[in-house]
Amino acid sequence: MRETWVIGAASNRFGKMRETGREAATEVALAAIESAGIEPRQIGYTFVANAFGVAEHQAHVGPLINTGLGIPEVPSCTIESACSSSSAALHEAFVHVSGGFTDAALVVGSEKLSHLDTLAATSYFACGADYPFETKNGATFPGLYATLASTSQPAYATRPEMFGAIAVKNHANGARNPHAHFQKPISMETYLASPMIASPLRLYDCCPFSDGAAALVVAAKEATPSPAREPLVIRASARAGSIAGMHDRPDMLGLPATRAAAEIAYRQAKMTPRDIQFAEVHDCFTIAEALALEDLGFFPRGTGAKESFDGTTARDGRFPVNPSGGLKAKGHPVSATGAGQVVEIFEQFNGLAGARAVPHAEIALAHNVGATGGSCSVHIFSRR
């Protein structure tokens, strides 16, 4: 397998887009190609992540994006893996490039749901769960993650303020990120006063619905001897799954897919959790960040939320988590989320993170989950 890099990356601001998902995807794809210092004609394959394109009455988006880039003859493939769609697309790009099937591939994730009313948008999201057994029986994603929180809270004496510390930290980071949906800090008092959505999860425990697009250029080292930017060396690209319906899982104190994908990733990279210097993890809810930190091996089981409360995961803490603001504040445009995490790492390594910069970082991890953990991707990146 060839050494494989991310040589270009770009994102728009997550939130509410005026343009269509197709237009936004084409714009960020071109920006990522330009940041890589290559021409669109050098792209050999395009992997498009788009879970809910049908909400805009548009499927088969890849050829449209390639046409907009002036490379209509380049093959494309649309990847759907719920909220982990663009990290799954990155994995496919890695396989193609490292395996020698192409020298450079484009990964682009895009989603737009803001033109829908809340009920319609929520209905699309609910399709990522076990529809006959969960959704049709009244389960929502806030409710499902609240079940995880309700299991964890009494088992480990997790206080509301510990979940609140995750929200406060991520909003503080998002306030420093021009790509973020929410760019306003919140206080613990604001968190505790916010309404209950699905007990014990409050409003500020939950990420927003966001529009957005993010793109990456993946290339072989041997094909890009002089990259325009500091590349991200892909040390590991791992995916795993688990039982889709939570009602059939034997363990509610974490996500089995995260643990499985992490084990594969550390083995691929020949690393341990101690080698990672900061992480972008999937925090669709504050409980999701706490469990991810435990499942990824950064903290013992039951201590993820407490470590956040103690300041360990702050941007200037011992182990920074979600310097971008995470899904909680940066936003969650479903199919753009995983690629957006990698854009953050690319900007960190290239001195483009500004006030949210993590100093002296050399190795980072991105963790992206589909739904309640039916799918999971873990990528590990380093500098050259």
C-alpha positions in Angstrom: 0.0 0.0 0.0 1.2 3.5 -0.9 1.6 6.3 1.7 -1.5 8.4 1.3 -2.1 12.0 2.2 -4.8 14.6 2.5 -3.3 17.4 0.5 -6.2 19.8 0.3 -9.3 20.7 2.3 -12.1 23.2 2.4 -15.4 23.9 4.1 -18.1 26.5 4.0 -19.7 27.9 7.1 -22.1 25.4 8.6 -25.6 26.7 9.4 -28.2 27.8 6.8 -27.2 27.9 3.2 -28.9 29.9 0.4 -27.3 27.7 -2.3 -28.4 24.1 -3.0 -26.4 21.2 -1.6 -25.1 20.5 -5.1 -23.9 24.1 -5.6 -22.2 24.1 -2.2 -20.5 20.8 -2.8 -19.1 22.1 -6.1 -17.8 25.3 -4.5 -16.0 23.6 -1.6 -14.7 20.9 -3.9 -13.1 23.5 -6.1 -11.7 25.3 -3.0 -10.2 22.0 -1.8 -8.6 21.3 -5.1 -7.2 24.9 -5.2 -5.8 24.5 -1.7 -4.1 21.3 -2.8 -2.3 23.2 -5.6 -3.5 20.8 -8.3 -5.9 21.0 -11.3 -9.3 19.3 -11.3 -8.1 17.1 -14.3 -5.7 15.4 -11.8 -8.6 14.0 -9.9 -9.2 10.3 -10.8 -12.2 9.5 -8.7 -14.9 11.4 -6.8 -16.6 10.1 -3.7 -19.7 12.1 -2.7 -21.4 11.8 0.7 -25.0 12.8 0.6 -27.6 11.1 2.8 -30.7 13.3 2.2 -30.3 14.6 -1.4 -33.8 13.4 -2.1 -35.0 16.2 0.2 -33.9 18.5 -2.7 -35.3 16.1 -5.3 -31.7 15.4 -6.4 -30.0 12.0 -6.4 -26.9 10.9 -8.3 -25.0 14.1 -7.3 -21.5 13.0 -8.3 -21.7 13.5 -12.0 -23.3 16.9 -11.5 -20.4 18.0 -9.2 -17.8 16.6 -11.6 -19.5 18.4 -14.5 -19.3 21.7 -12.5 -15.6 21.0 -12.0 -15.0 20.4 -15.7 -14.2 16.7 -15.3 -17.5 15.0 -16.4 -15.6 11.9 -17.5 -14.2 11.1 -14.0 -16.1 8.3 -12.3 -18.1 9.1 -9.1 -19.8 7.2 -6.4 -22.4 8.4 -3.8 -21.8 7.1 -0.3 -24.5 6.9 2.4 -23.7 5.9 5.9 -26.0 8.3 7.9 -23.9 10.8 9.9 -20.7 9.0 9.0 -21.2 9.3 5.3 -18.2 11.5 4.4 -15.8 9.6 6.7 -16.9 6.5 4.9 -16.2 8.3 1.6 -12.7 9.2 2.9 -12.1 5.5 3.7 -13.1 4.6 0.1 -10.8 7.3 -1.3 -7.9 6.0 0.9 -8.4 2.5 -0.3 -8.4 3.6 -3.9 -5.3 5.8 -3.6 -3.3 3.6 -1.3 -4.1 0.5 -3.4 -2.9 2.2 -6.6 -6.3 2.5 -8.4 -5.9 6.3 -8.7 -3.3 8.9 -7.8 -5.8 11.4 -6.5 -9.4 11.3 -5.3 -11.9 13.9 -4.3 -14.1 13.5 -1.2 -17.0 15.9 -0.8 -19.9 15.8 1.7 -22.9 18.0 1.4 -26.3 18.3 3.1 -29.2 20.8 3.0 -32.4 20.4 5.1 -33.1 24.0 6.2 -35.7 24.5 3.5 -37.8 21.8 5.3 -40.0 22.3 8.3 -38.8 20.8 11.6 -41.1 17.8 11.4 -40.0 16.9 7.8 -36.3 17.4 8.7 -36.7 15.2 11.8 -38.4 12.5 9.7 -35.5 12.4 7.3 -33.1 12.1 10.2 -35.2 9.3 11.8 -34.6 7.2 8.7 -31.1 6.5 10.0 -32.5 4.6 13.0 -34.2 1.2 12.9 -37.4 2.6 11.4 -39.9 -0.3 12.1 -38.7 -1.0 15.6 -37.5 2.4 16.9 -38.9 5.3 14.9 -42.4 3.9 14.4 -42.6 3.3 18.2 -41.8 6.9 19.0 -38.0 6.8 19.4 -36.1 9.9 18.3 -32.4 10.5 18.2 -32.6 12.7 21.3 -34.6 10.0 23.0 -32.1 7.2 22.0 -29.1 9.1 23.2 -31.0 10.1 26.3 -31.3 6.3 26.9 -27.5 6.1 26.8 -27.2 9.0 29.1 -29.8 7.5 31.5 -27.8 4.3 31.6 -24.4 6.1 32.2 -25.6 8.7 34.7 -26.5 6.5 37.6 -23.8 3.9 36.8 -21.0 6.5 37.2 -22.7 9.3 39.3 -22.4 11.7 36.3 -23.8 15.0 37.4 -25.6 17.4 34.9 -22.8 19.9 35.3 -20.4 17.3 33.8 -22.5 17.1 30.6 -22.8 20.8 30.8 -19.0 21.2 30.8 -18.9 19.5 27.4 -21.4 21.9 25.9 -19.8 25.0 27.4 -16.3 23.9 26.2 -17.5 23.2 22.6 -19.4 26.5 22.4 -16.3 28.3 23.5 -14.3 26.6 20.8 -17.0 27.3 18.2 -16.9 31.0 19.0 -13.3 31.0 17.6 -14.3 29.1 14.4 -15.5 31.0 11.3 -16.9 27.7 9.9 -19.1 27.2 13.0 -22.9 27.3 13.0 -22.9 28.7 16.5 -20.2 31.3 17.3 -21.4 32.4 20.7 -20.1 31.1 24.1 -22.6 29.9 26.7 -22.3 29.7 30.5 -23.0 26.8 32.8 -26.0 28.8 34.1 -27.4 29.1 30.6 -26.9 25.3 30.1 -28.6 24.4 33.3 -31.5 26.8 32.6 -32.2 25.4 29.1 -35.3 23.3 28.6 -35.3 19.5 28.9 -35.5 17.8 25.5 -35.4 14.1 26.4 -34.4 13.6 30.1 -31.6 13.9 31.1 -30.6 15.8 27.9 -31.3 19.5 27.8 -31.4 21.8 24.8 -27.7 22.6 25.0 -26.8 18.9 25.1 -28.1 18.6 21.5 -26.4 19.5 18.3 -28.3 21.5 15.7 -29.6 20.6 12.3 -27.2 22.3 9.9 -26.6 22.8 6.2 -23.1 22.6 5.0 -20.4 21.2 2.7 -16.8 20.1 3.2 -14.3 18.6 0.8 -10.9 16.8 0.9 -8.3 15.9 -1.7 -6.6 12.6 -1.1 -3.4 11.8 -3.0 -0.5 9.3 -3.1 2.8 10.7 -1.7 4.6 9.5 -4.8 2.2 11.5 -7.0 2.6 14.7 -5.1 6.2 15.2 -4.2 5.8 18.9 -3.5 2.4 19.5 -1.9 1.2 23.2 -1.7 0.2 22.7 2.0 1.4 20.6 4.9 -0.3 17.3 4.1 -2.1 15.0 6.6 -0.5 11.6 6.4 -3.3 9.1 6.8 -1.8 6.7 9.4 -5.1 4.7 9.8 -8.4 4.5 8.1 -10.7 2.1 9.9 -14.4 1.4 9.9 -16.6 -0.9 11.9 -20.3 -1.5 12.6 -22.5 -2.9 15.4 -26.1 -4.0 15.9 -28.2 -1.2 14.4 -31.1 -1.3 16.9 -30.2 -0.3 20.4 -32.8 -2.6 21.8 -30.8 -5.6 20.7 -27.4 -4.5 22.2 -26.1 -6.2 25.3 -24.2 -3.0 26.4 -25.6 0.5 26.8 -22.4 2.0 28.3 -20.8 2.9 25.0 -20.8 2.2 21.3 -19.4 -1.2 20.2 -18.6 0.1 16.7 -16.4 2.9 18.1 -14.4 0.4 20.2 -14.0 -2.0 17.2 -13.0 0.8 14.7 -10.5 2.3 17.3 -8.9 -1.1 17.8 -8.3 -1.5 14.1 -7.1 2.1 13.7 -4.5 1.8 16.5 -3.3 -1.4 15.1 -3.0 0.1 11.5 -1.1 3.1 12.8 1.0 1.1 15.2 -0.1 3.6 17.9 -1.9 3.7 21.2 -4.4 6.3 22.6 -1.5 7.9 24.4 0.1 8.9 21.0 -2.9 11.0 20.0 -2.5 14.7 20.9 -6.0 16.0 20.1 -9.2 14.6 18.7 -12.3 15.6 16.8 -15.0 13.2 18.0 -18.7 12.8 17.2 -20.6 14.8 19.7 -24.2 14.8 18.3 -25.1 15.0 22.0 -22.9 15.6 25.0 -23.2 12.0 26.1 -21.9 11.0 22.7 -18.6 12.9 23.3 -18.2 11.4 26.8 -18.8 7.9 25.6 -16.5 8.4 22.6 -13.6 9.5 24.8 -14.0 6.3 26.8 -14.6 3.9 23.8 -11.5 5.4 22.0 -9.4 4.5 25.0 -8.5 8.1 26.1 -10.2 7.8 29.5 -11.4 4.9 31.7 -15.1 3.9 31.3 -17.4 6.3 33.2 -14.9 9.2 33.4 -15.3 10.9 30.0 -17.7 13.6 31.3 -15.8 14.1 34.5 -12.6 14.8 32.6 -14.4 17.5 30.6 -15.7 19.0 33.8 -12.1 19.0 35.2 -10.8 20.9 32.1 -8.8 18.1 30.7 -10.4 18.3 27.2 -10.4 22.1 26.9 -8.4 23.7 24.1 -5.6 24.5 26.5 -6.1 21.3 28.5 -4.0 18.2 28.6 -6.0 16.5 25.8 -8.0 19.0 23.6 -11.2 17.6 22.2 -13.2 19.2 19.4 -11.3 22.4 19.0 -13.6 23.1 16.0 -16.6 23.3 18.4 -17.7 19.8 17.4 -21.1 18.9 16.1 -22.5 20.7 19.1 -21.3 24.2 18.1 -19.7 23.9 14.7 -22.8 22.1 13.5 -24.0 18.8 12.0 -24.7 18.9 8.3 -24.9 15.0 8.4 -23.0 14.0 5.3 -20.5 16.9 5.6 -19.6 16.3 9.2 -16.9 13.7 8.9 -15.1 15.6 6.2 -15.5 18.8 8.3 -13.6 17.1 11.1 -10.7 16.5 8.8 -10.8 20.1 7.5 -10.3 21.1 11.1 -7.2 18.9 11.5 -5.9 20.1 8.2 -6.3 23.7 9.3 -4.7 22.9 12.7 -1.6 21.4 11.0 -1.3 24.2 8.5 -1.4 27.1 10.9 -4.9 28.2 9.8 -6.8 27.6 13.0 -6.2 31.1 14.4 -7.4 31.5 18.0 -8.5 27.9 18.4 -5.0 26.5 17.5 -3.8 23.5 19.4 -0.1 24.2 19.9 2.6 21.7 18.8 0.2 19.1 17.6 1.7 16.3 15.5 -0.9 13.5 15.6 -4.7 13.8 15.6 -7.7 11.5 15.5 -11.1 11.9 13.8 -14.1 9.8 15.0 -17.4 9.9 13.1 -20.5 7.9 14.0 -23.6 6.9 11.9 -26.9 7.1 13.8 -26.5 5.5 17.3 -23.4 3.6 16.3 -24.5 1.2 13.5 -21.5 2.6 11.6 -18.3 4.2 12.8 -15.1 5.5 11.2 -11.8 6.3 12.9 -9.0 8.0 11.1 -5.6 8.9 12.5 -3.4 11.6 10.9 0.1 12.9 11.4 2.4 15.4 10.0 5.1 14.2 7.6 
